[in-house]
């Protein structure tokens, strides 16, 4: 195999150098730390704008830069997606109610490297159906990560997620996907959360990308609201998402965005 540092595959995927893993770990850890810290802020009566303001200040005070402020005109340091919002929910005056579930997605740039992660939270009490959705979504992400190793394909990752979700009678959103990253926010490949074993580009050591399955209790279809950002389930069913940034190692996978406090899941910690 060609080990030339910085090589780009025929599919346009960058192969990073071993030294690049340290930069991704630092950026990923910062993003994960911020998500750890906001857990106490997610309570009934809080607004999504208040949570985003904390994130904005925390990113600035850490010497990092928000990757999303100014991205295609977006003006917030996070996306906060509540209940039937699939992704790209815009923080603002929305007041959280008891039982609301929400995904908070943060991307920071630290020393030129991008750390991108999201996880689920609950305001107040967690309903049984929401708890089940969150658990299946979390576990599907980990199934996808387990499929990451040299020689496997991106189709193997998608199949691991899709087969697990559908076995639990839920659906995988197909309108959004994971992506390559590193010193850029979005790069090849598109990391689909559905697929067929053995299909798609072959995984190689040094590839960096996100895996971020969105799972709906109902059907998979989504629609974009008039703000041109917020994606919701067409059938108004609940949706959940978890996201890690990962790198392919010589014998498996390195997760850059592990929660330092062990709070990646809303019922942990």
C-alpha positions as CSV (number, residue, x, y, z in Angstrom):
1,X,0.0,0.0,0.0
2,X,1.2,3.5,-0.8
3,X,2.1,5.2,2.5
4,X,2.8,8.6,1.1
5,X,1.8,11.2,3.7
6,X,-1.2,13.3,2.7
7,X,-2.1,10.9,-0.2
8,X,-5.6,11.3,-1.6
9,X,-7.4,8.1,-2.8
10,X,-9.2,7.7,-6.1
11,X,-12.4,8.5,-4.2
12,X,-11.0,11.9,-3.1
13,X,-10.4,10.8,0.5
14,X,-7.4,12.2,2.3
15,X,-5.0,9.8,4.0
16,X,-3.6,11.6,7.0
17,X,-0.2,11.2,8.7
18,X,0.1,9.4,12.1
19,X,1.1,12.8,13.7
20,X,-2.3,14.2,12.6
21,X,-4.1,12.0,15.1
22,X,-2.9,14.2,18.0
23,X,-4.5,17.3,16.5
24,X,-7.8,15.6,16.0
25,X,-7.8,14.2,19.5
26,X,-7.2,17.7,21.0
27,X,-10.0,19.3,18.9
28,X,-12.4,16.3,19.5
29,X,-11.7,16.4,23.3
30,X,-12.6,20.1,23.5
31,X,-15.9,19.6,21.6
32,X,-16.7,16.7,23.9
33,X,-15.8,18.6,27.0
34,X,-18.2,21.4,26.0
35,X,-21.0,18.9,25.6
36,X,-20.2,17.4,29.0
37,X,-20.5,20.9,30.6
38,X,-23.9,21.8,29.1
39,X,-25.7,18.8,30.6
40,X,-26.8,20.7,33.7
41,X,-28.2,23.5,31.5
42,X,-30.7,21.2,29.8
43,X,-33.7,21.5,32.1
44,X,-37.4,22.4,31.7
45,X,-37.7,26.2,31.4
46,X,-34.3,26.7,29.8
47,X,-34.1,28.1,26.3
48,X,-32.0,26.6,23.5
49,X,-30.5,30.1,23.0
50,X,-29.2,30.1,26.6
51,X,-27.5,26.8,25.9
52,X,-26.0,28.1,22.7
53,X,-24.7,31.2,24.5
54,X,-22.8,29.1,27.0
55,X,-21.3,27.1,24.1
56,X,-20.3,30.3,22.2
57,X,-18.5,31.7,25.2
58,X,-16.8,28.5,26.1
59,X,-15.4,28.1,22.6
60,X,-14.1,31.6,22.6
61,X,-12.5,31.3,26.1
62,X,-10.8,28.0,25.1
63,X,-8.8,29.7,22.3
64,X,-10.7,27.8,19.6
65,X,-13.1,29.0,16.9
66,X,-16.6,27.9,16.2
67,X,-16.8,26.1,12.8
68,X,-20.5,26.9,12.4
69,X,-20.6,30.6,13.1
70,X,-20.5,32.2,9.6
71,X,-20.8,28.8,7.9
72,X,-23.1,29.4,4.9
73,X,-24.6,32.3,6.9
74,X,-25.3,30.3,10.0
75,X,-24.9,32.5,13.2
76,X,-24.7,30.0,16.1
77,X,-22.0,27.9,17.8
78,X,-24.3,24.9,17.9
79,X,-27.3,23.2,16.3
80,X,-29.9,22.2,18.8
81,X,-32.6,19.9,17.5
82,X,-35.6,19.2,19.7
83,X,-38.0,16.2,19.5
84,X,-39.1,15.8,15.9
85,X,-36.3,18.0,14.6
86,X,-33.8,15.7,12.9
87,X,-30.9,18.1,12.6
88,X,-29.7,21.7,12.1
89,X,-32.2,23.1,14.6
90,X,-31.4,26.8,15.2
91,X,-31.0,27.9,18.9
92,X,-33.3,30.7,20.0
93,X,-36.2,31.5,22.3
94,X,-37.7,28.0,22.3
95,X,-38.4,27.0,26.0
96,X,-37.7,23.4,26.9
97,X,-40.6,21.4,28.4
98,X,-40.4,18.4,30.7
99,X,-39.8,15.3,28.6
100,X,-38.3,17.1,25.6
101,X,-35.3,15.3,24.0
102,X,-32.7,17.2,22.1
103,X,-29.5,16.8,20.1
104,X,-26.8,19.3,20.6
105,X,-24.2,19.4,17.8
106,X,-20.9,21.3,18.2
107,X,-17.9,21.7,15.9
108,X,-14.8,23.6,17.0
109,X,-11.6,24.4,15.2
110,X,-8.5,24.1,17.4
111,X,-5.0,24.7,16.0
112,X,-6.5,24.1,12.5
113,X,-8.2,20.8,13.3
114,X,-11.9,20.2,13.4
115,X,-13.6,18.5,16.3
116,X,-17.2,17.5,15.5
117,X,-19.6,15.7,17.8
118,X,-23.2,15.6,18.9
119,X,-25.2,13.8,21.5
120,X,-28.7,13.5,23.0
121,X,-30.0,15.2,26.2
122,X,-33.4,15.1,28.0
123,X,-35.1,18.0,29.8
124,X,-36.6,16.5,33.0
125,X,-38.2,13.1,32.8
126,X,-37.5,10.7,29.9
127,X,-40.5,8.8,28.4
128,X,-40.2,5.1,27.7
129,X,-40.5,5.5,23.9
130,X,-37.9,8.4,23.8
131,X,-35.5,6.3,26.0
132,X,-35.8,3.4,23.6
133,X,-35.2,5.6,20.6
134,X,-32.1,7.2,22.2
135,X,-30.7,3.8,23.2
136,X,-31.1,2.3,19.7
137,X,-29.6,5.4,18.1
138,X,-26.6,5.4,20.4
139,X,-26.1,1.6,19.9
140,X,-26.4,2.0,16.2
141,X,-23.5,4.5,16.2
142,X,-21.4,2.1,18.2
143,X,-22.2,-0.7,15.7
144,X,-21.1,1.5,12.9
145,X,-17.9,2.3,14.7
146,X,-17.2,-1.4,15.3
147,X,-17.2,-1.9,11.5
148,X,-14.3,0.6,11.1
149,X,-11.0,-1.1,10.3
150,X,-8.7,-1.2,7.3
151,X,-10.1,-3.5,4.5
152,X,-13.7,-3.0,5.4
153,X,-15.8,-0.6,3.4
154,X,-18.1,2.4,4.0
155,X,-21.0,0.1,3.0
156,X,-20.1,-2.1,5.9
157,X,-20.5,0.8,8.3
158,X,-23.9,1.8,6.8
159,X,-25.1,-1.8,6.8
160,X,-24.2,-2.3,10.5
161,X,-26.2,0.8,11.4
162,X,-29.2,0.2,9.2
163,X,-29.6,-3.5,10.0
164,X,-29.5,-2.7,13.8
165,X,-32.0,0.2,13.6
166,X,-34.5,-1.6,11.4
167,X,-34.3,-4.7,13.6
168,X,-35.8,-2.5,16.3
169,X,-38.5,-1.3,13.9
170,X,-37.2,2.2,13.6
171,X,-35.9,4.0,10.5
172,X,-32.6,5.6,9.4
173,X,-32.7,9.0,7.9
174,X,-31.2,9.0,4.4
175,X,-31.3,12.7,3.6
176,X,-28.2,13.5,5.7
177,X,-24.9,11.7,6.2
178,X,-21.5,11.8,7.9
179,X,-18.5,13.3,6.2
180,X,-14.7,13.4,6.0
181,X,-13.0,16.1,8.1
182,X,-9.6,17.0,9.4
183,X,-8.3,20.5,8.5
184,X,-11.6,21.1,6.7
185,X,-15.2,20.9,8.0
186,X,-16.6,18.7,5.2
187,X,-14.6,16.5,2.8
188,X,-15.1,13.2,1.0
189,X,-16.4,10.7,1.7
190,X,-20.1,10.9,2.3
191,X,-20.6,8.4,5.2
192,X,-24.0,6.9,4.6
193,X,-25.8,5.3,7.6
194,X,-27.4,2.6,5.4
195,X,-25.8,0.4,2.8
196,X,-24.7,-3.0,1.6
197,X,-21.7,-5.0,2.9
198,X,-18.6,-4.7,0.8
199,X,-19.8,-1.7,-1.2
200,X,-18.3,1.8,-1.3
201,X,-14.7,2.9,-0.8
202,X,-12.4,0.7,1.2
203,X,-11.3,2.0,4.6
204,X,-7.5,2.8,5.0
205,X,-5.4,3.8,7.9
206,X,-5.3,7.6,8.2
207,X,-8.9,8.3,7.0
208,X,-10.8,10.8,9.3
209,X,-14.6,11.1,9.2
210,X,-17.7,11.4,11.2
211,X,-20.4,8.8,11.8
212,X,-23.6,10.4,12.9
213,X,-26.8,8.3,12.4
214,X,-30.2,10.0,12.7
215,X,-32.9,7.6,13.7
216,X,-36.7,8.2,13.6
217,X,-39.4,6.4,15.5
218,X,-41.5,6.7,12.4
219,X,-40.7,6.9,8.8
220,X,-37.3,8.1,7.5
221,X,-38.5,11.1,5.3
222,X,-37.6,14.6,6.3
223,X,-38.4,18.1,5.2
224,X,-36.6,21.4,5.5
225,X,-38.5,24.3,7.1
226,X,-38.7,27.9,5.7
227,X,-35.5,29.0,7.5
228,X,-33.5,26.7,5.1
229,X,-31.8,25.0,8.0
230,X,-34.1,23.1,10.3
231,X,-34.9,19.5,9.1
232,X,-37.9,17.8,10.7
233,X,-39.5,14.4,10.3
234,X,-42.3,14.5,7.8
235,X,-44.6,12.4,10.0
236,X,-43.7,14.4,13.2
237,X,-42.2,11.3,14.9
238,X,-39.4,11.7,17.4
239,X,-35.9,11.7,16.0
240,X,-32.5,11.2,17.7
241,X,-28.8,11.4,16.7
242,X,-25.4,10.7,18.1
243,X,-22.1,11.7,16.4
244,X,-18.5,10.8,16.8
245,X,-15.4,11.8,14.8
246,X,-13.1,8.9,14.2
247,X,-9.9,7.9,12.5
248,X,-8.9,4.6,11.0
249,X,-5.9,3.0,12.7
250,X,-3.7,0.1,11.5
251,X,-5.9,-2.4,13.3
252,X,-9.2,-0.6,13.9
253,X,-10.5,2.8,14.9
254,X,-9.7,5.7,17.1
255,X,-12.6,7.8,18.5
256,X,-11.6,11.4,18.8
257,X,-14.7,12.7,20.6
258,X,-15.1,10.4,23.6
259,X,-16.7,12.2,26.6
260,X,-14.0,12.9,29.2
261,X,-16.6,12.8,31.9
262,X,-18.4,9.7,30.6
263,X,-21.6,11.6,29.8
264,X,-22.0,10.8,26.1
265,X,-25.4,9.2,26.8
266,X,-28.1,11.2,28.7
267,X,-28.6,8.4,31.3
268,X,-24.9,8.1,32.1
269,X,-23.0,10.0,34.7
